[in-house]
Amino acid sequence: MGQVVATAEHVVHAPADRVQAALADYAGTRQRIAGPQFSEYRVESGGQGAGTRVHWRFAATEKRVRDQVVAVTELPDGGGLVESDTNSSMVTTWTVHPADAGTTTVRVRTTWDGASGIGGFFERTFAPKGLARTYTGMLERLDAELR
């Protein structure tokens, strides 16, 4: 069993504080930008940043669906969020970095303990690419919403 890592990065055309606030808005913005892979989305507690607990079903493929309950914390420097799935080893970190003239670079990195054997090989080979596409879509929708 090895760790699987998926990453994506996108420049959002809005200041870092607005981007951070939108990413932390699980009761509004996050649900709107989630995309078709996320269903049964509901905020269980909180709704804004650290302390939020949110549920969704994530369809990586038609047959591979994860039921996730995510606990949200903030990075110590306030420049991002950490989402820890209470049902698995999956952890997603969103970081927000001010860039040029009112733009912000957002990076998302997800890790989890992958399967072993041939299934693990395919998971490590294909899952990161699919998840990166999902995150890129989310970040493009975030950019469109904040423009």
Disulfide bonds with the S-S distance in Angstrom:
none
